[in-house]
Structure formats: C-alpha cells, structure tokens
Amino acid sequence: MRKILIIGAGKSTSVLIDYLLKKSEVENLQLIIGDLEVKNAEKMVGKHARAKAISLDIFNSGEREKAIQDSDIIISMLPARFHIEVAKDCLSLGKNLVTASYISEEMKQLDEAVKKKGLVFMNEIGVDPGIDHMSAMQVIDRIREKGGKMLLFESFTGGLVAPESDTNLWNYKFTWNPRNVVVAGQGGVAKFLQEGKFKYIPYNRLFRRTEFLHVKDYGKFEVYANRNSLQYKNIYGLDDILTLYRGTIRRVGFSRAWNMFVQLGMTDDSYTMENSEEMSYRDFINSFLPYSPTDSVELKFRHNLKIDQDDIMWDKLMELDIFNSNKKVGLKNATPAEILQKILMEKWSLSNDDKDMIVMYHKFGFEINGEKKQIDATMVNIGEDQTSTAMARTVGLPVAIAALKILNGTISTPGVQIPITKEVYDPILKELAENGITFREEEKEYLGYNPFGEVGN
Amino acid sequence: MRKILIIGAGKSTSVLIDYLLKKSEVENLQLIIGDLEVKNAEKMVGKHARAKAISLDIFNSGEREKAIQDSDIIISMLPARFHIEVAKDCLSLGKNLVTASYISEEMKQLDEAVKKKGLVFMNEIGVDPGIDHMSAMQVIDRIREKGGKMLLFESFTGGLVAPESDTNLWNYKFTWNPRNVVVAGQGGVAKFLQEGKFKYIPYNRLFRRTEFLHVKDYGKFEVYANRNSLQYKNIYGLDDILTLYRGTIRRVGFSRAWNMFVQLGMTDDSYTMENSEEMSYRDFINSFLPYSPTDSVELKFRHNLKIDQDDIMWDKLMELDIFNSNKKVGLKNATPAEILQKILMEKWSLSNDDKDMIVMYHKFGFEINGEKKQIDATMVNIGEDQTSTAMARTVGLPVAIAALKILNGTISTPGVQIPITKEVYDPILKELAENGITFREEEKEYLGYNPFGEVGN
C-alpha cells in the first residue's frame, strides 16, 4: 500500500480526503490524517479501512519526522507559515510534497536541493492560487502555440454566496476566513498595467475603482484590483503584455457600501481602541465621527459620507444593526478591524442550508495573423452543502489530483514549483472537468480598454 | 571664558548664534560652532572674536569627545537621530546638553544616570515642541494654582507664509522641511478626546475633518488633527480632561485641496513608481487615474474626485502646472511623495524677499468656583528676512536662552527633561517676550464642543 500523509484536518480537507478514499482501492492507497487534535482527524476518517487518524504535533520534530518517513507523499494543509518545517523534512527524507499555499521565500530557497534529489514540491495548487494558474496557462500556451501574441490578461476570482442563499442586502456572506475579507486591500498600493500604462490605486480608492463583469446565467458582478498584478509578468512569462490586471469578484454594490467602512477607518488593523470591550456598536461607529452634543450618530454618519436617506447603502447599514447602543463589542484591546469583523459575523455567517459559490473569470486579449481577438473563460462552482462547499471542492480536488499524479509519476519534473506547465495543468484540468469544475470559453471581439469603440473628440 | 559648543551649523542656527554672540561680552562666552563642513560653521561665525568655527565629524568619536570635553555646555542642532551619541559623551564627560528635538526612547533611558551626575539634558525646547510646552504649562499651572480644574486643552501650531508673502492660491509655501509637509499625517491614525469621547481619524479623512480658528488681525485659519494627542494627558498631567486635541494650522482651503493628492495616492511614500525618471508631470497624475483611450487626464481627474469646473480647487491645480506633459519628473526610482514634493517645490519655495510666519493657538477650558471659563492664547511671529525667519527665531531663541540659563544655574534641576516646569518656562518665556515672542490672552465664555449653544431637537 502507498501511504499519503495529510497534515491538518481542517474543514477544507473533507473533499480532498473523500476524493482520495474513493480512489484508494483502485490506486492501492492508505491515508494517514495527522492533526494536533486527533479527534478532528478521526472525524474525517470515519470507519474507512484505508484511512487512519493520528495525533501529530508539527512542532514536535520527532513526531513530524516519523510521520513523514512512514509515508510516500505528503500533503500539507497547514496554514502557509507552517509548511517550511514539513518541507525541510520532506527534502531530507526524500518525499514529495503538495501544498495549496503561495510559495514563501524560504520554500523557494529549497528549489536547488529539491531538484538535486529529483523531488516534486508542488505549491499554489488550490483554487486561487491554483485553478487560476492552470486554467490561465492552458489558454495562454494554446494562443502562443498557434503563433498568437498576448496583449491583455485579466483574471478575477471571488468566493461568494450561491444565488439561492443570497439573502442579504450586501449580496455577501463569509464563505472563508472573515478576517481576510475585512483587511482585504491593506497590504499596499494596487499596481497593474492598462494598455501599457502603469496604474496605482491607494487603499482609500480601491473600492471605488471597480469594473463590471457579466457571467452567463449568473448576471452582473464587480471587481476590485488585487495588490500586485505586475508580478504575473514574470510568473506567466507575459513580458510585453499591455494590460495585466487581477482582481477580486463581488456582487455589484458591495464595494460601494464596503467603502463606507474604509473611509471612516473601521477596517484599520494597526491599533487597538480605548475601552473596546465596554463599547456598544453605536459607540464604535461614533468613534470615527466628530463629536456633537446634539446631532445623532446616524445624521453625522450620513453627513460625513454624504449618504442620501433613500440610498440603498443606508439600508445595508441598518441591516447590520450597526447603530445599536445595547449590543456590546465585548472584545478586549480590539482593533477596529476585529470589532467590525465581529459585527459582520453576526449577519454574514452561513446558515446550515446556505451554499457558497466560487466564480472565476479570465480575459485573454491577443493578436494573431494581424487580427486582434479576445477569449473570455469563466468558471462557476456552487457548493452542495456545508461540507462539500465550492471552496472545499475547488481547493481540495486539485490538491488531491496533483498528489495522486505525482505519486503515480504522471507529474515528475522536479523542483519547488507552481502548476503552470503543461505536464501539470493538462491532466489536472482534465480530471477537474470530470468532477464538474469546468470553464466556459467564449471568443469575443477584442476591445481592450475601449469598450465602447469610441474615439475621443 | 565659558565655552558653548554648538553642533550643526544649519540654516536654523543663525538666530541662536546671533543671540549668544550678542550676550558674549556681558556673559563672558566663547562659541564653538562645529560642523562636518567647516565652511558652514565659518559662515555663521563671521569675524566675531568670541566665536570659532571647527570641523566636527560626530561619527568620529575622538573628535566628538574632544570638542565636548573642551566645552562647558553643548547645544546639539543635529537631526534628532544623531543626538544620542552626543548625549552619551555629555553624560560621561559631565556636560549639560540642550536640543530642540523630541526625546527619543534612548535619550529617556539616560535619565537616571543624568540625574545621578546632577546634569541638565533639556530637550524639546524649540517652537513645536518647545514654546508650545512652555506657554501651555504656564497657563495650566496658573489655572490650577487658583483652584481651577482643566476641562479642555487644544493646541495648534503652523509654519506658514507671512500675509505679505501670501501670493499663491494655496496660501502656502514651504517654510521648513518640504518632505514633512508632503507625508504629514501618515504615521498612523489621529487619536484625540472630545468631551470624554475617544475619536479616531484615518489618514484619508484627516484633511476633511478640519476645524476653524480666528486669530485677531490675521483672520481665519483651519486645523487638522495631529497623530496622537492622547499622550499629552501624561506629559501635561491632564488626567481627567474631557477634551484633548492638538493640530496643525493652515490657511482655510488648503486641506480641502491637499486632500485631492491624498485621495489619489500621490502622497504615498511606501513604494517606488515604474519609470519615474522619464515620466512627465501629466504621466504622474495619470498613473492614479483609470485608463481611457479618449478621455483627457483633466476630465478623468475632475470626474474621479467630483470637482466642478468652477471650483477653486481646480485653479489650485492649474497653478501647480501639474498636467504639463513636457515637464519631466527626472527622479530615479522615486516614490509618489518624492515626485509630488518636487512638483510643489517649483511653486511653493520662498523667494528672496518672502517672509514666513509661525502661528500658535491654545485653548484652555476649565471650571473654577462652579463656573466654566475659557482662555485662548495666541502667538504670531513673522520673519524679518530669509536669515532671521520666524522659524529660526522661534526655534533658536528658546534654545539659546535655555542654554545660557543652564550655564548660569538659573535652570538647574537635573534630568533628561522637557520645558514643562515653572523653573524652566517662567524665565524663558519672560525673555522670549523681551525678544518679541509674546502670547495674547483672551478670556472667553466656555463653549466646549457646543459652540452654537444649542440643544438637540
């Protein structure tokens, strides 16, 4: 039996484990699920004969080395910062490794040694990063093989709520880590390229510089820019490209409303507020507004952000019950971002029968035989239930498929890598499609950034 | 002869040196002016018999120690980060020290040793910090001595252009370090207290949450909040105060226009722009605006910030020639803030006959014998010429006066300190007044933050 060690039995691993267990007879696999809390691992394993739960403290080097030594390939589903110790053991013990996280600087530095030993360390093979890399590179390589020259690449992903569960005015619920949503966009200026021009959007303008997208059968969405799109020049080999833009998808109107919080400073995670524990929601809001002995917090809020009383943004605030003076924050030494997250989680958490949705949208502009063309590729995936969520599937399936293909030698080029080579993306995308994760492609007229086809006058 | 060593012969030391030279016969002083560039020091010294210029590299510990050993008191006019080495030598060689800079953490840690040796290390004795401390504490102590209880303290300072030199639409010219003006407000959220409520203003709202001030004979000004007003609770012993607010003074309309740069991200100093050297001013502006094949940079700017064509803000931009496509930035790997500074320096630099102006405004609210009262104290100082600027005078005079009083033993309480005790502020403020730096006090009705005396309805 070939042993696959999966480290970290979080919620996101259910689909991953399920996939591998289904293949375990045919492929002669045994799964070892290791978690600090053995109960978490046991829950995932159930009574399956080919799976075993173990207690695994990754900070105990003896335990960690033993578990890795006993296995044929390792899948690390730990938070990104914990991969490196596992990776070092995999290197010294000669085991292949799969993670869904961005390659860290430390991980990158193992590349030479990993190559020398002929090992495969596959990273960034979840959904974003992951499916985005594979689906984009497949189209880009196809365009190039036909002699096309890339002019434009735009890529957008969003973790959203499924249409049937889209029941609040924000058209949004937390389907993944809420903290990441609250602090999104704060890591530095958003940089990208539009028609050869470098563009920069500061945080305070990010949610007002959105663009629209239409997805067949799903309607209209909006996009705000991700931090650094320019790095994809190198990663995808798009050296002479004119337009390079990556972004995050939301339903239309989310960003305009979210911007209220940004403008007032309620998403700031850099300082703690005085008396945060005893503060009411109303006090919290009032902290970001000028003092007045007479005017209401509501009127100050409206006046400060120039919100008309019949603006839907106001209804969105009301829905959050954010002016309530009886609800206490109840968090000690909390940052504005932490308090806002708490308030939002009361309203934006998924209920038991809610489903999530992943939307991915790529645009490829290119020139071929003197003609400009565009291909749009879209993928929508909707969760089945609270276990087999769209997020767990689109992260777990590519990880599982990659692990098995590496184990079987279908993917064998050594090195610390991400899934941007044909050897990797072709078989994985094929199998993802068999599991319902497919892209719809459409050829369009190339409009670039002149969508109305107008000339200035 | 008693020797005073002045380290750093920058532009700001002219008034300081001039004051001490005038006293040199009566007080039996010799001045030693040390600078890395001995020519700078020689310029300051002229042919005065009681002054000597020396070459002094403060990173050469031998040179530094010798110069300090030879003197009776040391005035360090170096940039703040360089004081500490001088301070350590002063401590070991048993010399008193005067600086105009904020006390650093390292400097603070010398306190115990400085006290043990009976030395005076006086810091923050320029204008802001400096005259603000002294003039505020004199009034606060007076109120307390009479049995009053402090309710409100607000304090504002601005380095501006004198009315007779106020010749541009921004009503502003650089009278001090331009860089500090461009990045002002970026060090973290502005925190303060209003009527017992903690208030927070993020950077992107800072220049829209201004308050107005009237100064007799000088008209209307506006104020934006400084970073952390709360620390003055400890510094001034204002533990139970309800309102505590410090800010920076500008002419009305400056902040609303400056906010255009803030909103677009043009004051960001955290990243360098691509191809900054070859960029035109117009390209620079366009980097912060969406791409369009047809619309002008001007229209995009107006639309993005919703500026009407007859808004004075637009004329302010025109005055800066900021849309010029022929003027090159010419700075390699420059940040937005560095580029903006360059553009502004072309228009906002003082010309030879321009004069500067320092404005300081304190409000003291207090309760005494069951009655609420308010005292407003204002100081305006206008420069004489490009040498005896208001800035050089209001920084140099208190430093010089303090040094002489310490030398003469009028100020003798040992320790690393700032000028907040009667022993220090009384004699210095008296002598500043003799030199034309005076405060006008006015008793007012206490209005707190209910300036219109209204009750909500």
Interface residues (C-beta under 8 A of the other chain):
Chain A: G188 V189 K191 Q194 E195 K197 F198 K199 Y200 I201 P202 Y203 N204 R205 R209 L230 V262 Q263 L264 G265 D268 S270 Y271 M273 E274 N275 N286 S287 F288 L289 P290 Y291 S292 P293 T294 D295 S296 P336 G448 Y449 N450 E454 V455 G456 N457
Chain B: G188 V189 K191 Q194 E195 K197 F198 K199 Y200 I201 P202 Y203 N204 R205 R209 V262 Q263 L264 G265 D268 S270 Y271 M273 E274 N275 N286 S287 F288 L289 P290 Y291 S292 P293 T294 D295 S296 P336 G448 Y449 N450 E454 V455 G456 N457
